[in-house]
């Protein structure tokens, strides 16, 4: 691997990692640099913004869910042909699964594994010189993680910037930029995080604004200079996250079904599978030539009325399920149930291929890494096999239904959480999002 790279991280969520990452990508692209991006941990939304700005796919890199060979292969693919690879971190720099050294899913794991320098984004909106104490702690916390510089975010004034920068520079840590507190640089959000890139009102204009701001407020030459060559094991280009669930996979892809990891699609194609996209929101049925149908996660709760009226989709999916497997992840699982209650409490009939009912009006956050042990043969593998992934949803089950459970879930530490999901005939589904096969099972 010959590309150079760096990691954009922060002390905590909400510090501005995504804004800084996008600004950096936009500014370097404007300069003619062949820049690529990746995202630490499980996330569907940030990589779509990366891809929109760089015009190249952005992959997820997850040290908890992915074996080292897959991690190295994905990094190699992301960096191929790039002058610089920028990896956006997740949560705080050292946040991850507790007690799993080197495989916690933290941004720090990636920094140590690939020997990449960290550019730390510090939100200084409620502090001045005290930010130096925070930077000192992060820089000294782990000898395997090198903080190469700091970008200040939400700076109130030039005087404010000078106070903070002087205190941090005195530590021997360079300040590589300072973004002012400007509302125009904020990205719109909804319950699962940022509004998706495809829904942004004018992403091209916003990207230009971010790039211009980075050129004005960042030392781009210094940031590029602190990037380092990757250090990793020999990448196994044939490494597959999951075997393809079929030879011809009907994949729902539209505004309601958009949460599918690029590395899964890529691994299926590398194994010889064909992906056949269709749109339930456009009232399209799964293609007849497909031998399995996959309904990924997304935002069906925002489109429940349209989906409930999609008679051709409902009828086509029901016919498909009589002879071929259908699998739903999270939002897809919700649509496989009897009904979906939207945020206003309105109940919408769904496909009824499984017996559960879900509600977005009765919200509760479910979040965390999960190891799923499959209870029967299906789209994710054979009975008894394990798959690593995660849950991230606010919807709740208001009726569990009477279907057989799909999988037994354990948390990152191996503690069994519950038996989850449903299985009826050839139809399976769960809130669980798959990332990669568990190498220990």
N, C-alpha and C positions, 0 to 999 in steps of 0.2 A: 504494500500500500504506500503510494508516494505522495498522496495529498497531505496538506497541512490542515490542522483543525484547532478549534477552541470551543469552550463550553460557556454559555451564558446562564448564570445561576443567580440565586438570591438567598437572603436569609430566611424568607418566608413567602408564602403565596400572596399574590396581590401586590408585589413590590414593583411590577412592571417588566418582568422578563419577556413577555410576548411583545409588548410595544418596542422594547429595545432590540429584540431579535429581528423583528420585521423592519425596523428602521435601519438596522445594520445591513440586512439582506438587500433592502431597496437601494441604499446608498452605494454599496459595493457593485450591485448590478448596473447602476447608472455609470459607474466608473469603468465598466467593461470587464470586471472580474467574473470569472466563471465560478459562481458560488452555489453551493448546495446546502441543504438543511436536513436536520433530523430532530426528533423529539424524544427526550428521556421519558420512559414510563408509558403507561396506558393513556392514550389521548387521541380522539378522532378529529378534534376541531382545529387545534393549533397547526398540525401538519398540512391541513388544507390551505391555510393562509400562507405557510411557507411555499407550498407548491404554486400558488397563484402568483407570488412575487418572483420566484426563481424560474418558473416555467419548467420545473423538474419535480418528480415525486419526492416526498419527504417521508422517511421511514421512522418507525418507533424502535427504540433501543431499550430493552428492559432486562436488567441483570437478574431479577427474580424469576420472571416468567420464561426467559429464553436461555437455553444452554449456551455455553461459551462459543461453540462452533457456529451456531446460528447468529449470535451477536456479532461475531467477527465477519461472517458472510454479509450480513446486512450493512454493516459499516463500510465494508469494501465496495458494495454495490452503490451505496449513497455517495461515496467519495470518488467513484470512477469518473475520470475526466474533469474533475473539479480542481480549481486552484485553491479553494478554501471550503472546508465543511464547517458549518456553524451548528452546534447541537444546543437546542434550548432545553434547559433543565426542567425539573418538576418539583413543585412545593419548595421547601427550603433545601439548601445544598445537601445537608446530611440526613434529610428525612427519608425514611423507608421502612421496610418490615423490620421490627425489632428483633435483635439477636441473630441476624443472618449476615455475618460479616462477608463482604465481597459479593453477596448475592441478595441484597436487600431491596433492589429496585431504586436505590437513591441515585441522584445525580453524581454524588461523590464516587460511587462505584464505577461509573463510566469514566470519570476523570482519572481514577487510579488505573483502571484496566487498559485504557488507551493512552495513558500518560499525556493527557491533554490539559493545557492551562485553563484556569477558570477566570472569566471576567464577571465580577460580582456586581449585581445591580442592587443599589441600596436606596430605599425610599427615605429621603431625608426631610419629608414634609413636616415632621413634628420634632426635629432635633437639629443640632448644629455640630459642635465639636464632639459630642457624645458618639457620633457615628464612627469616630476613629476607634473607640473601645470595641465596638461591635466588629469592625473590620479586623482589628488585632486578634480577636478571638477566633474568627473564621479562618484567618490566615495561619494560625498556629495549631488549630484543632487536630489536624491529621497530616503527618509528614508526607503521605502519599498523594495529597491533594494540594496543588500549587495555585494560590490566588495571584494571578499575574497583573491584575489591575482592577479598578473600580469604575463603574459608571454611576453617577448620582442621578436620581430620578425625583421629579416633583420639587425642583429647586424653586424657592420663592423669589429670589432676587440675586443680583450679582454679588451683593454683600454677603448674602447667605451662602452662596456657592464658595466664595473666597474663604469664609470661616471653616467650612467643612473640608474643603480641598487642602487647606494648609495643615489641618490636624491629621488628615490621612496620609498626606505626602511625607510628613515627618516620620511615619512608620517605615518608610522605604517602599510603600505600595503606591504606584502611580495612579493618579486620577485620569482616566482616559476619555471622560466626557461628562456632561451634565445637562440633562433635559429639563427645561422649565416646566412649571405646573400649568399646562395648557389643555383645556377641555377638548380642543380639536384633535388631539392625539389619542384620545381614549377610544377604545373599541366597544361597541354595544354588546350587552350581555343578556342572557336569559338563564333559566334555572340550571342547565347543565354546563354553564360557562359562557363563552363568547357566542354571539350569533354566528352562524356558519358563514364561511367565505362566500359561498354562492348566493347568500341572501343579503350581503352587504350592498347598500345602495349604490355606491360608486367606488369600488375597491381600487380601480386604477388611479383615480384622483387621490384617494387616501394614501396609496402607496407612494405617489409622487410627493405628497406632503411629508410623509415619514422620511423619505430619502433626503429631501431638502433639509429637514430638521437635523438629521444625523450629520449631513455635510457641514452644517453650521455649528453644531454643538459637540460633535465627537472628533477625537483625533484618530481618523481612520487609518492613517499610516501606522501609528503606534499600535492600534488594535490588531491590524494585520501582521505587524512584526512580532507580536507575542504569540501568534499561532505556532504550533509545533507539529512535527511529523507524527503520524499515528504509530503507536507501539502496540501490536496485538499478535495473537497467534496466526498461523497460516489459515486464511479463510477457506472454509469448505464450501465451494460455490454450489455444491449439490445439496447443501443442508436445507431440509424442508421443515417448515413450522408444523404443518399438519398435512397428512395425505389428503388428496382431493376427495371430497365426498361422492363424486361421480365423474363420469367422463365429459358430460355436457351439463353444466350447472346453470339453471335458471336463477338469476340473481336480481332481486328487487332493488332498483336504484332510482331514487328521486328524493324530493324534499322530505318525505316521511321515512325513507329507508336509506340512510347514507352512512351509517356507522359500520364500516367494514374495513379491516386493516389492510393497507396496500401489500404488506409482506405476505398475507395469506393468499390474496389473489395472485400475486407474483409466483408464490411457491406452487400453487395449483397449476398455473400455466406452464411452469418449468417441468412439472410432472406430466404434461401432455393434455391437461383438461382444457375444455373450451368454456368460456364464460359468456352466457347469453343474457344480457341485461333486458329488463322490462320494467314498466312503471305502473304500479297499482293506482297511483293518483290519476294517471291518464286512463284508468279503467282497462288496463291491458292484462291479459291472462298470461300465465307462465308459458313460454314457448313449448309447443307440443313435442319438439325433437329432444327436449331436455330429459335427463334421467333422474334429476333431483332438483328440488326447489329450495332456495335459501332466502329467508326473509331476515335481513340484518336489523340492527337497532336503528334508532333515529328519533323522530318526533311525531309518532302517529297521533299523540294527544292533541297536537296543533292542527291536525287534518282529519279528526275523527268523523266529522260530518261528511266530508268528501269521500272518505274510505267507506263509510256505511252505505253510501249511495252507489258504490262501484260494483254494480251487479255482475258485469262481465268478469271482473277480477275475482269476485267471490265464487261465482259459478265455476270458472276455470280452475281455480285453486282446489275446490272441492272435488272436481273430476280428476284432477292431477293426483290428489292424495289417495284415490281409490287404487291406483296401480303403482305409484312411485313415492319415494320419501319426500317429506316436507319438514324443514327445520326452521325454527324461529329463535332469534337471539333478542332478548330484552324487548324493544319495541315490536319486533316481529312476533315474539311470544305473546305480547298483548293482543295483537291482531288475530292470532290463532284462537283466542278465547271466545267466550260467549258474548261479552260486552266490554266496553271501555267507557268509563265516566270521565268527562273532560273537566277542566279546571273550574267551570261554572256549575258543575254537578249534573250536567246533562248526560244521560245514558245513551250510548250508541251501540247498536247491535254489530258484532263482529262476525267472523267466519264460522264460529262454533265448532271448529275442528278439534278443539280441546275444551274441557269443561269449566275452566276457571273464569273469573271476571276480575277486572282491574279498575283502579280509580286513580285519577290524578288530582281529584278534588281533596282527597284525604292523603296529603303528602307526607312522606317520611323518607329521609335520606338513607339509602343503603350504599355503602362504599367500602371497597377493600379488595385485596388480592384473594383469590379463591383457587383451590385445587379441586377439580371435579372428578370423582370416580364414577365412570359410566355404569349404569345399572342394566343396560341392554345394548345390543348392537345398534348402531345408528350413524348419523351424519358425522359425528366427531370420532368414531372409532368403535372398536369391539368392546363388549361388556367386560368390566374389570379394569380396562385401561384408564389412565388418568391424564387429564388435560389441565394446563395452567392458564389462568385468565383472571378476570376481575368482575365485580359488580359495581355499577354506578347508575342509580336510578332513584327517582322520587316517587314513582308509582307504587301503589300498595295492592295486595290481593284482598279483595272484599269477599271473594268466594274461591275456595281452593279447588272446587270441583272434585270429581271422583276418579281421575285418571291415575295410572301408575306413575310414580316419580321417575324423573329422567336421570338424575344423578345425585350422588351424595357429596355435599360440599364441605370442605375444610378450609380454615383460614390459613394465613401464611405460616403459622407455627404448627400446623397439622391438627389443630383442634377441630373436631367435626362441628359444623355449624347447623346443618339441617339436610334433610332430603328435599330436593327442590325440583321445580319444573313439572312437566307432564309428558306422558307418552300414551298415545292411543293409536293402535294399528301402526301405520307408517308415519304418523305425525309425531314430532317431538319438539320441545321448546323449553326455554328457561330464561331467567333474567341474566344468566351467566354469559359473559363475552369470552370466547376462546382466543388465546394468543399463541400457544405452542404446546405440543405434546410434552408431557412430563417424562424426562429421560430416565427416571427411576421406576417407571411402571410400564 
